[in-house]
């Protein structure tokens, strides 16, 4: 895992699927950088927020592809991803329009990330490992 990002992922949130853990660490690192930029500028840098949303979309697609490859039922998890992405996009629009402050969005993201990993991704990681579809490095087996 990238050492610069690893410090942002608490041990309790590691799911032992390296590719997903790397992405989780990167998401938390991106969120920390976004928070710092918001404090410095006292506003939400739109480009950074849009980039974070795209990173989230890629992450969700990665998990969904891994589940598909492993033959796991993932529709409920996917629905939660879609609900979260829709909610973040809506809140970003509200921040841009001045109806919501950037720090409310950041608090929501921090809460959602941690809760989602605890309630969904840890179990997903175990099911993924049990499926045997991925080796210990998180790569698909041929």
PAMAR-298504 format. One line per field, with one value per residue: residue in one letter; x, y, z of N, C-alpha, C in turn. Coordinates in steps of 0.05 Angstrom, whole numbers, plus 5000, padded with zeros to 4 digits. Layout:
aa	[A ...] $
n.u	[X ...] $
n.v	[Y ...] $
n.w	[Z ...] $
ca.u	[X ...] $
ca.v	[Y ...] $
ca.w	[Z ...] $
c.u	[X ...] $
c.v	[Y ...] $
c.w	[Z ...] $
% end
This chain:
aa	[X X X X X X X X X X X X X X X X X X X X X X X X X X X X X X X X X X X X X X X X X X X X X X X X X X X X X X X X X X X X X X X X X X X X X X X X X X X X X X X X X X X X X X X X X X X X X X X X X X X X X X X X X X X X X X X X X X X X X X X X X X X X X X X X X X X X X X X X X X X X X X] $
n.u	[5017 5010 5052 5045 4990 4972 4972 4923 4884 4854 4873 4829 4795 4816 4807 4833 4838 4880 4877 4829 4836 4878 4852 4813 4847 4868 4821 4808 4854 4848 4802 4820 4857 4822 4792 4832 4843 4794 4792 4836 4820 4769 4726 4694 4736 4717 4739 4770 4731 4700 4737 4745 4694 4696 4737 4712 4671 4701 4723 4676 4660 4704 4698 4649 4662 4699 4666 4631 4667 4680 4633 4596 4536 4516 4480 4452 4494 4514 4470 4473 4520 4505 4464 4495 4531 4495 4474 4519 4532 4486 4491 4539 4522 4487 4524 4553 4513 4506 4472 4486 4539 4609 4635 4596 4587 4637 4638 4596 4616 4662 4637 4603 4641 4670 4630 4607 4650 4657 4606 4594 4639 4678 4655 4646 4700 4715 4680 4698 4750 4739 4715 4755 4768 4805 4874 4921 4942 4902 4891 4858 4850 4876] $
n.v	[4977 5045 5085 5138 5144 5103 5116 5140 5102 5068 5010 4979 4984 4958 4911 4869 4859 4875 4912 4938 4958 4993 5030 5049 5073 5113 5142 5162 5193 5230 5256 5279 5316 5347 5369 5400 5437 5463 5488 5522 5556 5570 5552 5505 5473 5464 5432 5395 5369 5346 5312 5277 5253 5226 5189 5159 5137 5104 5070 5044 5018 4983 4949 4926 4900 4862 4831 4811 4780 4742 4717 4733 4752 4817 4858 4888 4915 4944 4977 5010 5036 5065 5098 5128 5154 5185 5217 5245 5273 5305 5335 5361 5395 5427 5452 5481 5516 5545 5529 5491 5480 5467 5437 5406 5369 5344 5322 5286 5251 5230 5202 5167 5137 5109 5081 5051 5018 4989 4964 4940 4930 4901 4851 4839 4834 4788 4750 4753 4734 4682 4662 4647 4669 4708 4719 4723 4773 4805 4801 4777 4708 4665] $
n.w	[5000 4986 5022 5037 5035 5068 5122 5130 5133 5182 5221 5236 5194 5151 5101 5081 5026 4981 4935 4944 4996 4985 4953 4989 5028 4995 4984 5035 5043 5001 5018 5065 5044 5014 5056 5082 5041 5039 5089 5084 5041 5055 5027 4982 4939 4876 4835 4863 4894 4854 4831 4875 4876 4828 4838 4877 4845 4811 4850 4870 4823 4818 4863 4849 4802 4821 4854 4816 4784 4822 4828 4866 4900 4897 4894 4933 4958 4915 4906 4951 4941 4895 4916 4953 4917 4887 4928 4944 4896 4893 4940 4930 4889 4919 4953 4916 4900 4945 4985 5022 5068 5056 5095 5118 5078 5077 5129 5124 5084 5110 5153 5123 5093 5133 5161 5119 5104 5152 5158 5109 5072 5100 5109 5055 5038 5065 5042 4990 4994 5013 4968 4934 4885 4881 4890 4945 4938 4919 4866 4807 4798 4749] $
ca.u	[5000 5024 5058 5033 4961 4967 4967 4896 4866 4858 4875 4802 4780 4829 4790 4852 4838 4899 4868 4807 4849 4893 4832 4802 4867 4869 4797 4811 4875 4836 4783 4836 4868 4799 4786 4853 4839 4770 4800 4854 4806 4743 4705 4698 4747 4700 4755 4778 4707 4693 4757 4739 4670 4704 4752 4691 4658 4720 4724 4652 4662 4724 4686 4628 4675 4710 4644 4621 4687 4680 4607 4582 4513 4526 4461 4447 4518 4514 4449 4483 4540 4490 4451 4515 4541 4474 4473 4543 4529 4466 4502 4559 4507 4477 4546 4559 4491 4507 4451 4499 4568 4628 4642 4574 4593 4661 4630 4579 4634 4677 4619 4594 4663 4676 4607 4604 4671 4651 4581 4591 4663 4693 4642 4652 4727 4715 4667 4715 4772 4728 4707 4778 4771 4827 4897 4927 4949 4879 4889 4842 4864 4872] $
ca.v	[5000 5070 5093 5165 5141 5082 5128 5149 5079 5054 4981 4968 4986 4942 4888 4848 4856 4897 4932 4954 4973 5015 5051 5061 5092 5136 5158 5177 5214 5251 5271 5296 5338 5365 5384 5420 5458 5478 5505 5543 5574 5574 5545 5479 5474 5447 5412 5374 5354 5331 5291 5257 5238 5207 5168 5142 5121 5083 5050 5028 5000 4962 4929 4912 4881 4840 4814 4797 4760 4721 4704 4740 4769 4843 4879 4906 4932 4963 4997 5028 5053 5084 5117 5146 5171 5204 5236 5263 5291 5325 5353 5379 5416 5445 5468 5500 5536 5560 5519 5474 5486 5446 5421 5386 5348 5329 5305 5264 5232 5215 5184 5147 5119 5092 5064 5032 4998 4971 4949 4926 4922 4881 4826 4834 4824 4760 4733 4753 4716 4655 4653 4636 4681 4727 4710 4739 4800 4819 4799 4755 4683 4656] $
ca.w	[5000 4985 5049 5043 5039 5088 5148 5131 5136 5207 5219 5240 5169 5131 5094 5071 4997 4976 4916 4957 5018 4973 4945 5014 5038 4977 4989 5060 5038 4984 5034 5083 5028 5008 5081 5085 5021 5047 5111 5073 5023 5066 5007 4970 4912 4860 4820 4882 4901 4830 4830 4895 4867 4807 4852 4889 4824 4803 4872 4870 4800 4824 4881 4835 4783 4836 4862 4792 4778 4843 4828 4890 4900 4905 4886 4955 4962 4892 4910 4971 4927 4878 4934 4963 4895 4881 4950 4943 4873 4900 4961 4916 4875 4940 4962 4894 4899 4970 5003 5042 5070 5047 5117 5121 5058 5087 5152 5113 5071 5131 5166 5105 5086 5155 5166 5097 5105 5174 5155 5083 5059 5115 5101 5026 5036 5074 5022 4967 5001 5014 4941 4920 4859 4882 4905 4969 4930 4909 4837 4798 4791 4721] $
c.u	[5018 5027 5046 5003 4954 4960 4938 4875 4872 4858 4847 4786 4794 4813 4807 4847 4854 4889 4847 4819 4864 4874 4820 4821 4869 4844 4799 4832 4864 4817 4798 4848 4845 4792 4806 4849 4815 4777 4817 4839 4779 4720 4712 4710 4732 4715 4762 4754 4699 4712 4752 4714 4678 4720 4733 4677 4675 4722 4700 4652 4682 4712 4665 4640 4687 4688 4633 4640 4686 4653 4591 4557 4521 4505 4454 4470 4519 4493 4458 4504 4525 4476 4471 4525 4520 4472 4496 4540 4509 4477 4523 4544 4496 4499 4553 4538 4490 4485 4462 4528 4585 4634 4621 4579 4616 4654 4614 4597 4651 4660 4611 4616 4667 4654 4604 4625 4665 4628 4580 4618 4679 4681 4646 4680 4729 4703 4684 4739 4762 4721 4730 4784 4795 4849 4902 4934 4926 4875 4872 4859 4857 4861] $
c.v	[5025 5081 5120 5163 5122 5093 5137 5127 5065 5024 4968 4969 4972 4917 4865 4840 4880 4919 4950 4970 4997 5038 5064 5081 5117 5154 5175 5199 5237 5268 5289 5320 5358 5382 5406 5443 5475 5497 5528 5564 5583 5571 5517 5482 5454 5425 5389 5356 5336 5307 5269 5240 5218 5184 5149 5125 5098 5061 5032 5008 4977 4941 4913 4892 4857 4821 4798 4774 4737 4707 4710 4756 4796 4865 4898 4925 4953 4985 5018 5047 5074 5105 5138 5165 5193 5225 5255 5283 5313 5345 5372 5402 5436 5463 5489 5523 5552 5552 5502 5482 5462 5427 5400 5363 5331 5311 5281 5243 5216 5194 5161 5127 5099 5072 5043 5010 4978 4953 4932 4914 4901 4853 4819 4823 4795 4741 4731 4734 4687 4644 4640 4649 4700 4715 4728 4767 4816 4817 4775 4731 4675 4629] $
c.w	[5000 5013 5056 5049 5062 5115 5152 5135 5162 5204 5220 5214 5146 5126 5083 5042 4988 4957 4929 4980 5007 4965 4969 5026 5021 4980 5014 5057 5022 5000 5054 5068 5021 5033 5085 5066 5028 5070 5101 5057 5033 5045 4997 4942 4894 4845 4838 4889 4878 4827 4850 4888 4846 4819 4865 4868 4815 4824 4872 4846 4804 4841 4866 4815 4797 4845 4839 4784 4797 4844 4853 4885 4911 4900 4908 4960 4939 4896 4931 4959 4910 4894 4944 4941 4888 4902 4950 4920 4880 4920 4948 4902 4896 4951 4941 4893 4925 4990 5026 5044 5064 5070 5124 5102 5068 5110 5143 5101 5091 5145 5148 5099 5109 5160 5144 5098 5128 5169 5129 5073 5074 5108 5072 5023 5044 5053 4997 4971 5001 4987 4926 4893 4858 4898 4929 4962 4919 4879 4830 4791 4763 4721] $
% end
